[in-house]
Amino acid sequence: MIEGNVGAGGDVSNLEEEEDIESGEEGPPEVLEGAVQIALLSRSEWPRPIAVSREQRKPFGVESDVTFGPGGLLYGVLKDRRKPHVAAWSRGGDFQTAEDTPLPGGRTVYLAARDDGGAALIGLDFDSLWEVTFAERTARRLLKHEESLSDIAYGAEGRLLMLLGSRLESYRRIGLRAVLDRQWELEGYGMTTLHQGRLVAVKCVEGDRDGITLYGFDGATLRRLARVRANAGVLFGSDERVFFEHNGAEAELYELTGTGALLDALEGRPTSFAEIPVTVRFDPSDVQGAESEAKGLSDEAPLEDLVAEDEEDDEQEGGAPKKPQDFVLEPAPGRIGVRFVGAKSPVRRSREEAIPKEVRALFGARSNVSKAGEGDLYFGWKKDKRSAFRFAIARDGAVTETELKSSAPSTLITLVAGEPTALVATDDDSKLWKVALDTGKASLVWDFSRERDEKEIYVLQGLAHGRVLVGTASETWIFSLAGPQPTVEVRGQLDTREADPFCGGRVVVLQARNGRPLRLWGIFPAGIKTLAGLRVRPASVHTSEGKLYVSAEAELGWFEILNVEDAWTAAERDVEGTRYPHVDLVRAVAPEEDEVGDEDDEDDDDESEDAEEKDEDSESYDGGDDEDDDENDDDDDDDDDD
């Protein structure tokens, strides 16, 4: 057992510094500060494996992010190249996914499980923080951020902790969101919590020495408790104990003991431990911002007769949750209704049709293949030379390679309802292409990499009448593909979490993060109209036997959305748009001059850039031919390389 000589209040006295080892190899870990001890463990005493095995990782995907949690939990992010990334977990061999809540891709992932194993945090670098509730099979975004993460964890009293390299941030929950509560200047590159989040062990460098510093929460006050010198690799807490791997001359496994007594000392004599100064405190305006985001309602205003506008959402009030009956809405003629169907799912689950082996063989080993609706039509990415993939179509036992090529296969692929057309994302989901399934010809719909902020596609859904819906970071777009060039028909501020087609793509059901959480839009040849905006907050949306069902958050049960077809017909007859207004979203950046001015400094493509910025809601994008040429040039370059 290795321990420090501890004086009153947990301070260290008479510690001798270990001499530097000339060979550069690390010696054994050493307690530098605080009433803790270090115990060397044998491999048999290690409470869990150090790394996830290949067999354990297999259900999640080869490139997935997976780690261990309490009680035999294995959880992380499933990365299927054919589908959006989703949260996934396994306990006792039962593999589950939050399949109805896609996560942004292309981000470094950080994971942290709650002590009881009932939920976990997923942190995405430079993007957002999510919470997965395993019993509900849902993932909910708690906050957005633009930081480079070092680690995340659950804290005490419902806090959420984010370590950001040079500072530690603590967030408090406001309903279903989280806002900044405290911030401390604190260096670190990894952390774990124990004792219900009261103690935080942080991997950090102090005075050119690597180690682990132990902090404790005295209410909302953060205090320094102990310090251990160690070249720590793996660090995690389990059953109120903290373990770490020390990478010295050989990797060794240790337990940091005495944390329970240290917590007792913190509770009995909190002021004897040094307080970490707070650099940022809770700002009540953050709550107002979160509430206003949740209340925001631009395109649903004319539908006040459907739902009372002045009723607060349950997650904003923080009081008793709503009852299922509060969301029931009797359907009037030509109006959508909501019926509560109970706690048990009414959806009949069907198995996904397996791709025949002979079809997979046409695309090659490890290719991603999907079935294109009904009939004998398949599409997917086929390996093209050494470092590229080509979008291909299989029909009647033969495969046709299209013009579309990408350095990496995207999972964002959808079909236009009723048309032999696929919409495919490439270039890290920054470009959207239209591919004719009968000829294989590809044409550019939109290059989002040219946008100021909305540079990546997160949601992609083909609809009826030649429409396609796209969700970016904070905006929702609807393109019309009916003319010779794609046109932007709708664009504005609406953070769409997911979009599901209904009635053959003539209706789209949107799950939104701001404003009304559940929206139904009608798709018509003459435009897009609002059919309803509902207050029930969906955990997921399902169609079964021609019916539309919603599984509500907060375990409120299942609802059926009624009279959708009748509402669509009534909206079609409402030529003036008095009862069913046309969707009119508000753009995030109104001044045209600012965007054009920024583009002037970019490159020599001013003409196409200006054309794009003039009126994106009515004019077509004129850069498709250039992009087609770029793709062909890439093909020629590859041919030359060979």
C-alpha positions in Angstrom: 0.0 0.0 0.0 1.4 3.4 -0.9 0.1 6.5 0.9 1.0 10.1 1.8 1.9 11.6 5.2 -1.2 13.6 5.9 -1.5 16.5 8.3 -4.5 18.3 9.6 -7.2 19.1 7.0 -5.8 16.6 4.5 -2.6 18.6 3.7 0.6 16.7 2.9 3.7 17.3 5.0 7.2 16.0 4.8 6.8 14.3 1.4 10.1 13.6 -0.4 10.0 14.1 -4.2 11.1 11.1 -6.2 14.2 11.8 -8.2 13.9 11.9 -11.9 14.7 8.5 -13.6 17.5 9.1 -16.0 16.1 6.4 -18.4 12.9 8.4 -18.7 10.8 5.5 -17.4 8.0 6.3 -15.0 8.3 4.9 -11.5 5.4 3.6 -9.5 2.5 6.0 -8.7 2.9 8.2 -5.6 0.5 10.0 -3.4 1.5 13.6 -3.3 -1.4 15.1 -1.5 -4.4 14.1 0.5 -5.7 11.2 2.7 -5.8 8.5 0.0 -3.9 5.3 -0.7 -2.8 3.4 -3.8 -3.2 -0.4 -4.0 -1.6 -2.4 -6.7 -4.0 -5.0 -8.2 -3.5 -8.2 -10.1 -5.2 -8.8 -13.4 -7.7 -11.1 -11.6 -8.7 -8.2 -9.3 -9.4 -5.8 -12.1 -13.2 -5.2 -11.9 -13.7 -5.2 -15.7 -11.8 -5.7 -18.9 -9.5 -2.8 -20.0 -10.7 -2.9 -23.6 -13.9 -4.0 -25.4 -13.2 -7.2 -27.3 -13.9 -7.6 -31.0 -16.8 -10.0 -30.3 -18.4 -7.5 -27.9 -17.9 -4.6 -30.4 -19.3 -6.6 -33.3 -23.1 -5.7 -32.9 -22.2 -2.0 -32.7 -20.1 -2.0 -35.8 -16.3 -2.1 -36.4 -15.9 1.7 -36.2 -18.2 2.2 -33.3 -17.5 3.9 -30.0 -18.2 1.5 -27.2 -17.4 1.3 -23.5 -18.4 -0.5 -20.3 -20.9 0.7 -17.8 -22.2 -0.5 -14.4 -24.0 -3.8 -14.0 -22.7 -5.5 -17.1 -23.8 -2.6 -19.3 -22.0 -2.2 -22.7 -23.0 1.0 -24.5 -22.0 3.5 -27.1 -22.7 4.8 -30.6 -23.6 2.3 -33.4 -22.0 3.3 -36.7 -23.7 1.6 -39.5 -22.6 3.0 -42.8 -26.0 2.4 -44.3 -27.9 4.3 -41.6 -27.5 7.4 -39.3 -25.5 6.9 -36.2 -27.6 6.0 -33.1 -27.1 5.2 -29.5 -26.9 1.5 -28.7 -26.4 -0.7 -25.7 -26.3 -4.3 -24.6 -27.0 -5.8 -21.2 -27.0 -9.6 -20.7 -26.8 -10.1 -24.4 -29.9 -8.1 -25.2 -28.9 -5.6 -27.9 -31.0 -2.4 -28.1 -30.8 0.9 -30.1 -32.4 4.3 -29.9 -33.1 3.9 -33.6 -35.6 6.7 -33.8 -33.1 9.4 -32.7 -30.2 9.8 -35.1 -27.0 11.4 -33.8 -24.8 13.8 -35.8 -21.9 11.9 -37.5 -18.3 12.7 -38.1 -17.6 13.8 -34.4 -15.3 12.4 -31.7 -17.5 10.6 -29.2 -17.2 10.7 -25.4 -19.3 8.4 -23.1 -20.3 8.4 -19.5 -22.9 6.1 -17.8 -25.1 7.1 -14.8 -24.3 5.2 -11.5 -27.5 3.2 -11.7 -26.9 2.2 -15.3 -30.3 3.6 -16.3 -28.9 6.3 -18.6 -25.7 7.6 -20.2 -24.3 10.8 -21.7 -22.9 11.0 -25.2 -20.7 14.0 -25.9 -19.9 15.0 -29.4 -16.9 17.2 -30.1 -17.7 20.7 -31.3 -21.4 19.8 -31.4 -23.6 18.7 -28.6 -24.3 16.7 -25.4 -27.0 14.0 -25.5 -28.6 11.7 -22.8 -29.7 8.2 -23.6 -32.5 6.8 -21.4 -32.3 3.0 -21.9 -35.8 2.1 -20.7 -37.3 4.6 -23.1 -35.0 3.7 -25.9 -34.5 7.4 -26.6 -31.7 9.8 -27.0 -32.3 13.5 -26.1 -30.0 16.4 -26.9 -29.4 18.4 -23.7 -27.3 21.2 -25.1 -25.3 22.5 -28.1 -21.7 23.6 -27.8 -18.8 24.6 -30.0 -16.0 23.2 -27.7 -13.3 20.5 -28.0 -14.3 18.0 -25.3 -11.8 16.2 -23.0 -14.5 14.2 -21.1 -18.0 14.2 -19.7 -19.6 12.8 -16.5 -22.6 12.8 -14.2 -22.1 15.0 -11.2 -23.9 15.2 -7.9 -27.5 16.5 -7.5 -28.3 16.1 -11.2 -25.3 18.1 -12.4 -23.8 17.3 -15.8 -20.0 17.8 -16.1 -18.0 18.7 -19.2 -14.2 18.8 -19.1 -12.9 21.2 -21.8 -9.1 20.9 -21.6 -8.5 24.1 -19.6 -11.8 24.3 -17.6 -14.5 22.2 -16.0 -18.1 23.2 -16.6 -21.1 22.1 -14.5 -24.6 22.2 -16.0 -28.0 22.2 -14.3 -31.1 20.8 -15.9 -34.0 23.1 -16.9 -36.7 20.7 -17.9 -35.3 18.6 -20.7 -32.5 21.1 -21.4 -29.3 21.9 -19.6 -27.7 25.3 -18.9 -24.3 26.4 -17.5 -24.3 26.6 -13.7 -20.6 26.9 -12.8 -17.3 27.1 -14.5 -13.8 26.6 -13.1 -10.3 27.0 -14.6 -9.1 23.4 -14.3 -6.7 21.6 -16.6 -7.5 18.0 -17.5 -7.7 15.5 -20.3 -10.0 12.8 -18.7 -12.2 12.3 -15.7 -14.5 10.0 -13.8 -16.9 10.5 -10.9 -17.8 8.4 -7.9 -20.0 8.5 -4.7 -23.0 9.7 -6.7 -20.9 12.4 -8.4 -19.7 14.0 -5.2 -16.1 13.2 -6.0 -14.4 13.9 -9.4 -11.1 12.3 -10.4 -9.3 14.3 -13.1 -6.3 13.2 -15.2 -4.1 16.2 -15.6 -0.5 17.5 -15.7 0.8 19.8 -12.9 4.3 21.1 -12.9 5.3 18.9 -15.8 4.1 15.8 -13.9 1.2 13.7 -15.0 -1.2 12.5 -12.5 -4.7 12.3 -11.0 -6.3 15.1 -8.9 -9.3 14.4 -6.8 -11.9 17.1 -6.3 -15.1 17.1 -4.2 -18.4 19.0 -4.3 -19.4 20.8 -1.1 -22.8 21.7 -2.3 -22.1 23.8 -5.5 -18.5 24.6 -4.3 -15.7 22.6 -5.8 -12.7 21.8 -3.5 -9.4 20.1 -4.1 -8.9 16.9 -2.0 -5.9 14.9 -3.2 -3.2 14.4 -5.8 -1.5 11.3 -7.1 1.4 11.2 -9.5 0.7 8.6 -12.1 1.0 8.2 -15.8 -2.7 7.3 -16.0 -4.2 5.6 -19.0 -7.6 4.0 -18.3 -9.5 5.8 -15.4 -12.9 4.9 -14.2 -15.1 4.6 -11.1 -17.1 1.5 -10.1 -19.1 0.8 -6.9 -17.7 3.9 -5.1 -14.2 2.9 -6.0 -11.8 4.4 -8.5 -9.3 2.4 -10.7 -6.6 3.5 -13.0 -3.9 1.9 -15.3 -0.4 3.3 -14.7 1.8 3.2 -17.8 5.3 3.0 -16.4 8.0 0.6 -17.5 5.1 -1.9 -17.7 1.4 -1.2 -17.5 0.1 -1.9 -14.0 -3.4 -1.8 -12.5 -4.1 0.2 -9.3 -7.0 1.2 -7.1 -7.2 4.6 -5.4 -8.5 3.8 -1.9 -9.7 5.9 1.0 -12.1 8.0 -1.0 -15.0 7.2 1.4 -13.0 8.6 4.3 -12.0 11.6 2.2 -15.7 12.3 1.4 -16.5 12.1 5.2 -13.7 14.6 5.9 -15.1 16.9 3.2 -18.6 16.8 4.8 -17.2 17.3 8.3 -14.6 19.9 7.6 -15.3 21.4 4.1 -13.3 24.6 4.7 -10.1 22.7 5.4 -9.9 21.9 1.7 -8.9 24.5 -0.8 -11.8 26.0 -2.8 -11.5 26.2 -6.6 -12.5 29.7 -7.7 -15.6 30.0 -9.8 -14.9 31.9 -13.1 -18.5 31.8 -14.5 -21.8 31.5 -12.6 -25.3 30.6 -13.5 -27.1 33.3 -15.7 -30.9 33.3 -15.4 -31.1 34.6 -18.9 -29.9 31.2 -20.1 -33.1 29.8 -18.7 -35.2 32.4 -20.6 -33.3 31.5 -23.7 -34.0 27.8 -23.3 -37.6 28.5 -22.7 -38.0 30.9 -25.6 -36.4 28.3 -27.9 -38.8 25.7 -26.7 -41.8 28.1 -27.1 -40.7 29.4 -30.4 -43.5 29.1 -32.9 -43.4 30.8 -36.3 -45.2 28.6 -38.8 -47.9 27.3 -36.5 -49.5 30.7 -35.5 -52.6 30.4 -37.6 -53.6 27.1 -36.0 -54.5 28.5 -32.6 -57.9 26.9 -32.8 -56.2 23.5 -32.6 -54.0 23.9 -29.5 -54.1 26.7 -26.9 -51.0 28.8 -27.5 -50.7 30.1 -24.0 -50.2 26.6 -22.4 -46.7 26.1 -21.2 -44.8 23.0 -22.1 -44.3 20.6 -19.2 -40.5 20.6 -19.4 -40.4 24.4 -19.0 -42.7 24.5 -15.9 -40.7 22.0 -13.9 -43.9 20.9 -12.1 -46.0 17.8 -12.3 -45.8 16.2 -15.8 -48.8 16.4 -18.1 -51.3 13.6 -18.3 -52.0 11.7 -21.5 -55.5 13.1 -21.6 -54.0 16.7 -21.8 -52.8 15.9 -25.4 -56.0 14.3 -26.7 -57.6 16.3 -29.5 -61.0 15.4 -31.0 -60.8 15.5 -34.8 -63.1 18.0 -36.4 -64.0 17.7 -40.1 -60.8 18.4 -42.0 -58.7 18.7 -38.9 -56.2 16.4 -37.4 -56.9 14.7 -34.0 -55.0 12.9 -31.3 -56.2 9.7 -29.5 -54.5 8.1 -26.6 -54.1 4.4 -27.1 -52.4 3.3 -23.9 -49.0 2.4 -22.5 -48.5 -0.6 -24.7 -47.1 -0.2 -28.2 -49.7 -0.7 -30.9 -47.1 -1.0 -33.6 -46.6 -4.4 -35.2 -42.8 -4.8 -35.6 -41.7 -6.3 -38.9 -38.3 -7.7 -39.6 -36.1 -5.9 -42.1 -35.9 -7.9 -45.3 -32.4 -9.4 -45.7 -30.4 -8.5 -48.7 -29.9 -11.7 -50.8 -26.3 -13.0 -50.9 -26.2 -12.9 -54.7 -27.1 -9.2 -54.6 -24.4 -8.5 -52.0 -21.9 -10.3 -54.2 -22.6 -7.8 -57.0 -21.5 -5.0 -54.8 -18.4 -6.7 -53.4 -17.3 -7.6 -49.9 -18.2 -5.3 -47.0 -20.3 -3.1 -49.3 -23.4 -1.3 -47.9 -26.5 -2.3 -49.8 -30.2 -1.3 -49.3 -33.4 -2.2 -50.9 -35.1 0.5 -53.0 -38.7 0.1 -51.9 -40.8 -2.6 -53.6 -39.5 -4.8 -56.4 -36.1 -6.1 -57.3 -34.1 -2.9 -57.0 -31.1 -2.3 -54.7 -28.6 0.4 -54.3 -25.5 1.1 -52.2 -21.8 2.0 -52.3 -19.4 -0.2 -54.2 -15.6 -0.1 -53.7 -14.1 1.8 -56.5 -10.3 1.4 -56.8 -8.2 1.8 -53.7 -9.6 4.9 -51.9 -13.0 5.7 -53.3 -16.6 4.4 -53.4 -19.1 4.6 -56.2 -22.9 4.7 -55.8 -24.3 1.6 -57.7 -27.7 0.2 -58.5 -28.5 -3.5 -58.8 -31.5 -4.8 -60.9 -32.3 -8.1 -62.4 -29.0 -9.7 -61.4 -26.8 -6.9 -62.8 -25.2 -4.0 -61.2 -24.9 -0.5 -62.8 -22.3 2.0 -61.5 -23.6 5.5 -61.4 -21.6 8.8 -62.0 -21.6 9.5 -58.3 -18.3 8.9 -56.4 -17.2 9.7 -52.9 -14.1 9.2 -50.7 -16.3 7.7 -48.0 -19.8 6.0 -48.2 -22.5 8.1 -46.6 -25.5 6.7 -44.7 -27.8 9.5 -45.8 -29.7 8.1 -48.8 -33.4 8.4 -49.5 -35.9 7.9 -52.3 -38.3 10.5 -53.9 -41.8 9.1 -53.3 -43.2 7.6 -56.5 -40.2 8.4 -58.6 -37.1 6.3 -59.7 -34.9 8.9 -58.0 -32.4 8.6 -55.1 -31.1 11.5 -53.0 -27.5 10.8 -51.8 -25.1 12.8 -49.6 -21.4 12.9 -50.2 -18.3 14.8 -49.0 -18.9 14.3 -45.3 -22.6 14.9 -45.9 -22.0 18.4 -47.2 -23.2 17.9 -50.8 -26.6 16.5 -51.9 -27.0 14.7 -55.2 -30.0 13.5 -57.2 -29.4 10.1 -58.9 -31.7 8.7 -61.6 -32.1 5.0 -60.7 -33.0 4.1 -64.3 -29.9 5.7 -66.0 -27.4 6.2 -63.2 -27.0 9.8 -64.0 -26.2 12.1 -61.1 -26.7 15.8 -60.7 -26.0 18.2 -57.8 -28.9 19.5 -55.8 -27.1 21.7 -53.3 -23.5 22.3 -52.1 -23.9 23.0 -48.4 -20.2 23.5 -47.9 -20.7 26.9 -49.5 -23.1 28.0 -46.8 -22.0 30.3 -44.0 -23.2 28.1 -41.1 -25.4 25.3 -42.4 -22.6 23.2 -43.9 -23.7 19.6 -43.0 -26.8 17.5 -43.6 -28.2 15.7 -40.6 -31.7 14.8 -41.8 -32.7 13.7 -45.3 -36.1 12.6 -46.5 -37.6 12.2 -49.9 -41.3 13.2 -50.3 -44.0 13.3 -52.9 -44.3 15.7 -55.9 -40.6 15.8 -56.4 -39.7 17.3 -53.0 -36.9 16.5 -50.6 -36.6 17.7 -47.0 -33.1 18.4 -45.5 -32.3 19.3 -41.9 -29.0 21.0 -41.2 -27.6 22.3 -37.9 -30.4 24.7 -37.1 -32.4 25.0 -40.3 -35.0 23.0 -42.3 -35.0 23.1 -46.1 -37.4 21.7 -48.7 -36.2 21.5 -52.3 -38.3 21.0 -55.4 -36.8 18.8 -58.0 -39.7 19.2 -60.5 -38.0 21.8 -62.8 -34.8 21.6 -64.9 -32.9 22.9 -61.8 -33.5 22.2 -58.1 -35.1 25.1 -56.3 -35.3 26.0 -52.6 -39.0 26.1 -51.8 -38.7 26.4 -48.0 -35.8 27.4 -45.8 -35.6 28.8 -42.3 -35.0 28.3 -38.6 -36.4 25.0 -37.5 -34.1 22.4 -35.8 -35.6 19.2 -37.1 -34.6 16.1 -35.2 -36.3 13.6 -37.6 -38.7 13.6 -40.5 -41.0 10.7 -41.4 -43.2 10.4 -44.6 -46.8 9.5 -44.4 -49.6 9.1 -47.0 -47.2 8.1 -49.7 -44.9 11.1 -49.0 -47.8 13.6 -49.3 -47.5 14.3 -45.6 -44.3 14.7 -43.6 -44.2 14.4 -39.8 -41.4 16.5 -38.2 -40.0 16.1 -34.8 -38.6 19.5 -33.9 -36.4 20.7 -31.1 -37.9 24.2 -31.0 -41.5 25.3 -31.1 -44.2 22.7 -31.4 -42.4 19.4 -31.0 -44.6 17.5 -33.5 -45.6 19.1 -36.8 -47.4 17.7 -39.8 -46.9 19.4 -43.2 -48.8 18.6 -46.4 -46.9 18.3 -49.6 -48.8 19.7 -52.7 -47.9 20.4 -56.3 -48.5 24.1 -55.5 -46.5 24.3 -52.2 -46.1 23.1 -48.6 -48.9 23.7 -46.1 -49.1 23.3 -42.3 -51.7 20.7 -41.3 -51.1 20.7 -37.6 -48.8 21.6 -34.8 -49.2 19.4 -31.8 -47.8 19.7 -28.2 -47.2 16.0 -27.6 -43.4 15.6 -27.4 -42.5 12.5 -29.4 -39.8 10.0 -28.4 -40.4 8.3 -31.7 -42.9 8.2 -34.6 -44.1 5.0 -36.3 -46.4 3.9 -39.1 -48.2 0.6 -38.9 -50.9 -0.8 -41.1 -51.7 2.6 -42.6 -51.9 4.3 -39.2 -49.6 7.0 -37.6 -48.5 6.5 -34.0 -46.4 8.5 -31.6 -44.6 7.3 -28.6 -44.5 10.2 -26.2 -41.6 11.3 -24.0 -41.8 11.1 -20.2 -43.4 7.7 -20.4 -46.7 9.2 -21.3 -47.6 6.3 -23.6 -48.8 6.0 -27.2 -50.9 8.2 -29.2 -52.6 7.8 -32.6 -52.7 10.8 -35.0 -56.1 10.8 -36.6 -57.7 12.2 -39.8 -54.5 12.9 -41.6 -55.8 12.0 -45.0 -58.9 14.1 -44.5 -56.8 17.1 -43.4 -54.6 16.8 -46.4 -57.6 16.8 -48.7 -59.1 19.9 -46.9 -55.8 21.7 -47.2 -55.7 21.0 -50.9 -59.0 22.6 -51.3 -58.0 25.6 -49.3 -56.5 27.5 -52.2 -56.2 30.8 -50.4 -54.4 29.2 -47.4 -56.7 30.7 -44.8 -57.2 27.5 -42.7 -54.0 25.8 -43.8 -51.3 28.4 -44.3 -48.2 27.9 -46.4 -45.1 27.0 -44.5 -43.1 30.2 -44.1 -40.0 29.7 -42.0 -37.8 32.6 -40.8 -34.2 32.8 -42.1 -31.5 33.0 -39.5 -29.5 35.7 -41.4 -31.6 38.3 -43.1 -29.2 40.8 -44.5 -28.2 39.7 -48.0 -25.3 42.1 -48.1 -23.5 40.5 -45.2 -23.5 37.0 -46.8 -22.5 38.3 -50.3 -19.7 40.4 -48.7 -18.3 37.4 -46.9 -18.3 35.4 -50.2 -16.3 38.1 -52.0 -13.2 37.1 -50.0 -13.5 33.4 -50.5 -12.6 32.6 -54.1 -13.3 33.4 -57.8 -16.7 31.7 -57.9 -18.5 35.0 -57.1 -21.1 34.7 -59.8 -22.5 31.3 -58.6 -22.1 32.4 -55.0 -24.1 35.6 -55.5 -26.8 33.8 -57.4 -27.2 31.4 -54.5 -27.4 34.2 -52.0 -29.9 36.4 -53.9 -33.0 34.5 -53.2 -32.6 30.9 -52.0 -36.3 30.5 -51.6 -37.1 31.0 -55.3 -34.1 30.6 -57.5 -32.3 27.5 -58.5 -28.7 26.6 -57.7 -26.5 27.1 -60.7 -23.4 25.3 -59.6 -24.4 21.7 -60.6 -22.5 21.6 -63.9 -19.3 22.8 -62.2 -19.6 20.1 -59.6 -20.3 17.4 -62.2 -17.1 18.5 -64.0 -15.2 18.3 -60.7 -16.4 14.7 -60.2 -15.4 13.8 -63.8 -12.0 15.4 -63.2 -11.5 13.3 -60.1 -12.4 10.2 -62.2 -9.7 11.1 -64.8 -7.2 11.7 -62.0 -7.8 8.2 -60.6 -7.5 6.7 -64.1 -4.2 8.4 -64.5 -3.0 7.1 -61.2 -3.7 3.6 -62.2 
